[in-house]
Amino acid sequence: MGTRRLLRAGLVAGIVTIFLAMVGLIERFSALAFVGEAVTFARLALVVAPFVIGYTVVAPRVEHGESRTMSPRAAVAAGALTGCVAGAAFAAAVVSVDAFDVDRVRQVFLNVSPALMEFVTFGRQAIQGALIIVVISTVAGLAGAGYRILPERIRRPIGAAVATVLALGFLQRIVPIMLDQLSIDRDWLYVRQGGLTWLGGAVVAAVAAGLSIVKGTWGARIRGRLGGEGTRDWEGRPGTVRIALMVLALLGLLSLPYLVGSVVSEVLGTVMVFALLGLGLNIVVGYAGLLDLGYVAFFAFGAYATALLTGATLNTFTGSGPPALSADLNFYIAIPIVMLMAAGVGLLIGAPVLRLRGDYLALVTLGLGEMVTVLITSPWLNPLVGGASGMRGVTDAGIAGFSFRDPQHFYYLGLAFVALALFVSWRLAGSRIGRAWTAMREDEQIADAMGVSTTRYKLLAFAMGGGIGSLGGALFAVKIGSLTPASFQILVSIQVLGLVILGGIGSLPGVIVGALVLVGLPGVLREFEEYRLLAYGAAVVAVMILRPQGLIPNVRRSRELVDEERTQDSWQEIYAPGETTAPPAAEGTTP
């Protein structure tokens, strides 16, 4: 990599660190400790960008179809240079703020405060603090490059140890509760109202590194015992070991709400709602390849339809009143009706956009989704859904006096709904319908020429996705007990699409992981609540650049992306960098 590119990479890392400081992340979380009192979120934020950029610039690069790797000496120099540039950029910003006066700068950038300057300068003069920043950033870039060039047998245990320690530090509000529920002493592992102790961090790191070494040494043998031929009997059914693991996983899921407490169970309930929405959108986007940005329509329809069919009332200035049209059905009788009605709405939404694809489809569905909020608050539907005042008194879906309004009880209702949606999605993926969706997603024109009725299967995708999405709306109505239009903004569609992309488009486990990361973690880490949108954007951008197939990719989708990369590499081999001839433009783009 040339010097100019290294300088540019270091400058990007410096700008990222400046941005973290400007939005208030560093100052606000200066006391959020991961290990002891020294390793805090804010201190990690100062070094994470130089470390990552140092790791990235020395990674093997594919140029003209050939993989090129830096020598250890060049890699160390590149990491140190990028880290130094990143530190110099941030140090220049610190010195500039000090020169212009903090109070004057704060009139424009509200999060630039004397406390922030005190932290980033380490309590010293601006020039001295700037020099310290440059040194620390250089060391961080050097560490990132050094970590990347280590042999994999050494790098993997170190990465596992650091990742596990940071994960347990993040989960400092959950793991101690679980240990208390199990009557396990946690004082050696966690500081009261804080992160890991030094002893706990060392033990956790040692255990994680040891398990990583065991996996690398005997992993193939263990996988052979657990997932090979020996785990299935002569009829092809799962063997004893696999069945035992499945039973343990099921017991863990069933006992989870009582291990983590009611607060975390409340967050898990929200995760269940978004997981259902993600599974529904995954059918439309992941299976059929139709970019739908108006998925909030099915969410809102499922919630309001459930409220109307189960006897909810309207909020009025004098109290409550009956809607213009309602029923008093049992929740479990109303659910199939809601799903069928939502499938019909999916057909209505899908019919006008059958001829559209790509960006045009996204824009039209975005407009259709935005219409939902307008209709909910319109005078036309006010007698039916209550307008801006909304509805209340939604059923708690109780069974024999067992109310699902309680967060720990609601978890089981959500788990049952998610299991149902997973089963339906899994069966659809391997069915004739799923194969038709796959063909349509890969090349609609060829699929149409081969006899696949693209019109029919597009409508079916919208209908099936809408039906599953309405389950999320019904679950949300039961969880909250009241409905207002503010809960059904277009931002919900963006959040659901983000978790599908993060987990892996077309991947069922990926949807669950995406919901846990984008919905569960911000819900548990209340300090990050106001930075939720920033986290969404950063996560999606990072995944699209670093791992476009998602955290848990679908096998077929991953192969498609690999084939696309190989095609681009082959074009780079044919045409030199200075030539004007380029690969064929993708459909819908301008060459």
N, C-alpha and C positions, 0 to 999 in steps of 0.2 A: 504494500500500500504506500502511495507516495506521501511525501511530507505535507503537501497541501491537503490531502484527504485527512491525514492525522490531525492537522490543525483545525480543520472544519469539524471533525468529530469531537475534539476537545472543547471547542466553542459551543457546540450543541449541549454537551454535558454541563458546561457552566451556565448556560441559559436555563436549563432545566432546574438547576439548584437555585438560581435567582428566582425563578417562577415559584418554586416551593416556598421560598421565604416571603415573596410578595403576597401570596394568597393566604398567608397566616399559618401554614401547616407547621413550620419549624417552631415558632414561638408558642403556639397553642399546646403542642405536644412535647414541650421541653421537659416535662415531668413524667411523661408516660414511659415507665421503665420496662425493659424486657428482662434484663438480668441485673440483680442488685440495684444500685442507684446510678451506676456509671453508664451502662449501656441503655440509652434512651432512644425513643423514636426520633427525636430531633437530631441527635448526634449521628444516627444512622442515615438520616436524610441528607446530611452534609457530605457523606462519602458514597452514597449508593450510586449516584450518577457517574462519578469518576470510575468507580469499580466496574460498573456495567459497561461503560464505554471502553475501558481497558480490556475487559474480557472480549468485547465484540470485535475490536479492531485487529486482534491477533487470530481470530477464528479462520480456519481454512476458507479460501475463496475459490469459486469456480469461474475461471476465465477462459473463454473459447473452448469450453468442454473439458478443461483440465483443472484438477484441484491443486491449488498452490498453497503451501504452508510456510510460514515464516520460520527462520532459524530461531533457536532460543534467545540468542543475543539480540537479534532484531526485534523479537517479540517484547523482550524486557524494555528495550529502548522505546518502542512504540507505546507501550503502556505508560511508561513514565512521562513521555512527551504529552500524550493526551490528558493524563491526569494533571500535569503541570498547567496546561492551557486552560483546563476547566477551572482549576483553582485560581489562576490569574484572572479569569473573567469574573468569577464571583468576588474575588478580592478587590478588583477594580470597582465593582458595584458598591461594595462596602465603603471603600475610601471616598467614592463620589458622594454617597449619602452623608457621610460625616462632613465632607467639605461644604455641601449645600445646606447643612443643618437638618437634623432629623425632623424637627417640627414643621419646617417648610415642606419637606418631602412628604410628610404624612398628610398634608392637605390634599394631595393627589392620590397617594398610595396609603390607604388607611391602616394597613397591617404593618407598615414600617414604623416601629415604635422604639423608644429607648431600650425597652426590655429585650427586643430582638437584637438590637445593636450590641447590647451587653453580652448576649449569648454568643453571637457569631464572632465577636472579637475576643472571646474568652476572658472578659473583664479587663482587657488591656487597651492601650491606645490603638487607634484605627490602623496605623501603619504596622505596628507589631502584630495585631490580630490578622491583618492581611497576609503577612509573611507566614504566620502559623497555618492559615488556610491553604496557602500554596503548598506548603510542605505536606500537610495531611492529605490534600487532594492528590499530590504526586505519589505518595505512598499507596493511596487507594487505587489509583490507576495501575501502579506497578503490581499491586496484589491481584488485581483482576487479570492482568496479563499473565502473571506467574501461575495463578490458579488454572488458567486455560491451557497452558503448555505442560502441566503436570500429566503424568501417565494416568489413564483412566482408572486403573486399580487404586490409585491414591486419591484422585480427584473425586471419585464417587463417594467414598466414606466421608470426606470432608464436607462435601455438599449436603449429604444426608444429615450430618450432625448439625450444621449451621441452620439448615431449613427446619429441622425438628425443634431446635431451641427457639427460633423466631416464631414458629407456629404456636408452641406452648406459651410463649410470651404474649402473643396476640390473644390467645384464649384464656387469659388470666381471670376472666369473669365466669368461665364455664367449668374448667377442669377442677378448681377448688371445690365448687358445689358438688360435682360428681364424687370427689373423694370424700367429702363430708357425708353424702348420702350412703356411701359404702363403708362408713366408719373407718376410713383410712387416714392416718396422720398425714397432714399436708404441710406442716410447718417446716419440715426439712426441704420441701420442694418449692413452696411459694412464700414470699413475704406477705404479711397481712396487708391487704389493700395495695398490692403491688405485684411485680413480676416474679420471675424465678430467683431463688437464692443462688449464690455462686456454687454451692455444693449441688443443688438440684440441677443447675445448668450443666455442670461437669458430668454428672451421672447420666443425664438425658443425652448429652452429646456422645458419651462413651457407648451407651446402649445403641443409639442410632447408627454410629459408625460400625459397631460390631455386627449389627444386623445387616448392614450394607455389605460388609466383607463376606459374611456367611452367604448372602444372596449371590454375590459375584463368584464365590468359590464353589458352592454346592447348589446354586440356583437351578441349573439344568436338571440335576438329579431330583431336586424337590418338585420341580414342575412336572417331571416325568411321573413322580409318584401321585401328584394331585390332579394333573390334567391330561395325562397320557392314557395309553391303552389300559393300564392297570387300574384305572378308576372306573371302568365300565364292566358290567358283567357280560355274559355271553349273548344276551339279548340286546345289548347296546344301551342299557339303562345306566344312569349315574351310579357309581360305586359307593361303597360305605364312607370313604373319606370325604368325598364331595358332598354327600348327603349330610354328613355331620357338620361340615362347614356351613352349608345352607341353613341348617337348623340353628346353629350358633348365631348366624347373621340375623335370622328372624327373631330370635330371642333378644338380641341386642336392640333391634328396632322397636320391639314391643315394650322393652323396659326403659327406653331412652327418655321419655318425658318425666319419669320419676327419678331419673338419675341427674337430670340437668335442672329441674325445678320449673316453676310456673313461668318465670320471666323468659327463659330461653325457649320454653315450649310455645310461648306466644310468638316468638320469632320463627320457630319451626312451622307454626301454622301459616304464617305469611309465606314462607318458602313453599309450602304445599300449594297454596293458591297460584303462585307464579310458576311453579313446576307444571301445573295443569295447563296454564296459558301457554307455556313454552312447548309442551307436548302437542298442543293443538296447532300452534304456529309452525312447529317442526314438520307437520304433515304438509302444510301449504308451501313453506319455503324450502325445507330440507328434502322432502320426498318429490314434490311436484315442481320445484324450482320457480315458484311464483312469489315475487317479492311483495309482501302485503304489509303496509305501514298503517293500516287502519284496523288492526286486530282488536283494539279496545271496543269496537262495536259489539263483538260477541261477548266480551267480558261484561259490558253494561247490560246487554240483553239478557244474559243468564241471570244476573243479579235481580233486575227488576221483574223479570218473568217469574222467578221464584217467589219474590215478595208478593206479587199479585195473586199467584195461585195458592199461596199458603195463608192468606188472610191478613196481610200486613195493612196498616192504616197510613193515611196521609198526615204529615205534619201541617198543622194550621195555627193561626194566631191564637185561637181559642183552645188549642189542645190537639186533638186528633179527630179525623173523620174518615169514613170509608171512601175508597176510590170509586170512580164511575163504573169500573168493571173489575170484579175480583171473584175468587173462589176460596174455599176453605178446605183445601185438599191436604192430605198427609204429605209430608216432605218427600217421602220415598215414592209416592205415587206421582207427585208433581215433577220429579227429576226426569223421567223418560219423556214427558210431555215437553218440558223445557228444551231438552236436547233435540227433539224432532222439530220444534219451532225454530230453534237456532240453526238447524240444518237448512230449513226453508229460507231463513234470512241469508245464509251463506249462498244459496242459489240466487237470491235477488241481488246480492252484492257482486257475485261472480259473473252474472249474465252480461252486464254492460262492459266488462273489461276483458272479454274473451279474446279480442283481437289485439290486445295490448301486451307488451312484454318489457322487461327491463325497467329503465327509469320512468317510462310513461306509466307503466302499471303501478309503480311505487307512488307516483304523484297522485294518480286517481284514487287509489285505495287510501292514501293519506287524507284526501278530501272527504271521502266517504266516512272515514273514522271521525273526522272533526265534525261532521254533520250530526253525529250521535249526541254530543254535548249540546249542540244548538237545539235539537229536537227535544231533549229531556227538559230543557229550561223554557221551551216555547209555550205560549198560552194554549196551543192546540192540545198538548198532552198534559197540561197542568191538572185537569180533573182526574187523570189516570195515574200519573207518577208523582204529583206534588210539586213539579217545577223545581225552583231553587231550594225550597224548604225540604224536599225529599220525602222519604217514607220511614216509618219506624214500626216496631213490633213484629219484625221478621221472626219466623219460627226458629227455635233452637235445635230442631231436628232430633229431639229427645226420643229415647226408646225406653219404655217402662220406668220413667222417672229419671233416666240417665241423661242429663243435659250436656249437650256438646258446646255450650257457651263457655264452659271452663276450658282454659288453654290446654291443660293436660288431657282432657277428654277429647277436645277438638282435634288433637293430633291424630287420634285413631281414625276419625272420620276422614280427615285429609289423607292419611296413609291408604285407606281403602280406595278412595277416589283415584289417587295417583297410581296405585297398583292396577286398577281397572283400565286407566288410560294407557299405562305402559303395555298391558297385555294386548289391548286393541291395536296400538301402534305397532307392536312387534309382529302381530299376525298380519297386519296390512302390509308391512314392509316385504314379507316373503310371499305375498299372494300375487295373483295375476294383476290385481289393481296396482300393487306396489311396483311390479315390473313395468307396467305401462307408465306409471309416474316417472320411473327412472329413465325410461327411453325418452319421454317427453322432456325431462329436465336436461338430458345430455344433448339432444338435438331435436327440436320440435318438428322441423320440416321433414327430417328423415323418418321420425316416428309416424308422422301423418302419412308419408308415402308408403310405409310398411303396413298400413291398415289400422293403426291405433287411432281411435276416435278422440282426438285431443280436446274437442269441445266437451264431450261427455266427461272425460277424466279431470279436466280443469274444474268443472262444476262439482264433481264428486269430491275433489280436494277441498274446495271452499266449504262444502257441506260437512264433510267429516271434521275438518279443522274447526269449523264453527260449533259443531256439536260438542267436541271435547273442550273448547274454550268456554262454552257456556257452563260446563261443570265448575270451572274456576270461578265464574261469577256467582253461581249458586253457593259455592263454598264460602266465598267472601261475604255474601249476604247473611249466612248463618253465623259466621264468625263475628261480624260487626253488630248485627241486629238492627241496623238502620242504614239508610242509603241517602246520599246526596250527590249531585252532579260533580262536585269537586273530586270525587274518588275515581272519575272516569275521564280524565284528561288524556290528550293524545300522547302525553309523556309515557303512559303505561305501555303503549305500543312500542315505543323506543326501548324501554327497559326490557320488555320481553324479547324483542329482536336481539338486543345486546346479549342476553344470557344464552340465546340459541347460538349466536356466533361464537361466544366465548367457549361454550362447552364443545361445540363441534356441530356444524350444520348436518342434519340427517342422523345424528347420533343420539340414541335414547339415554344412555348413561351421561352423555355430555350435557343434556338439558338439565338433569338433576344436579350435576356438579356446577353448571352455570348459575342455577338458582341459588345454590348454597353460597357461592362466591359473591355474586352481585346483590343478593337480597339478604342472605343469612349473616354474612360477616358485617356489613354495615349496621344490621339490626342489633347484633351483639356488641359491636364496638360503637357505642353511642357517641363517642367523641368525634367520629367521622361522619355523623349524620348530615351535617351541612355541606360536606364534600362528596356527597353521594354521586351527583352528576359528574363531578370531576373524575371520580373513580370509574364510573361507567365509560366515559370517553377515553380515559387513559388505558383501561383494560382492553377495550375493543381495538384501539389503535395498536397497542402492543401485540395483541394476538394476531391481527391482520398482517403485521410486519414480521414478527418473529415465529409465529406458528399459525399460518393461515388455515390449517385444517382443524384448529381448535384444541382444547386441552385433552379431550377424549374423542379423537376423530372417528368418523364412520369409515370403515375400511375402503369402501368403493370411492367415497369422496376423497380420501387421502390419495388413492391411486390416480384419480383424475388430476389432482393438483401436481403430483409428481410428473405425470405425463406432460402437463402444461409447462413445467419448469424445464423438462428435457427438450421440449420443442423450442423454447426460447434459447436454450444453450446451443442447440444445433444451428439456429439462425446466427448466433454470435460466432460460431465456427466458420460459417460460410461467408459472412460479410464482416469485413474489418471495421473497427470502430469509426473510422473516418468516412466510410461510404454512406451515401444517402439512402440506399435501398434498405428497407426495413421489413420485418415480418408482416404478414397480412394483418390488417386491422380486424379486431374482434367485431362481431355483429353488433350494430347499433352505435359504433364509434366512428369518428372521423379520422381517416388516415392522415 
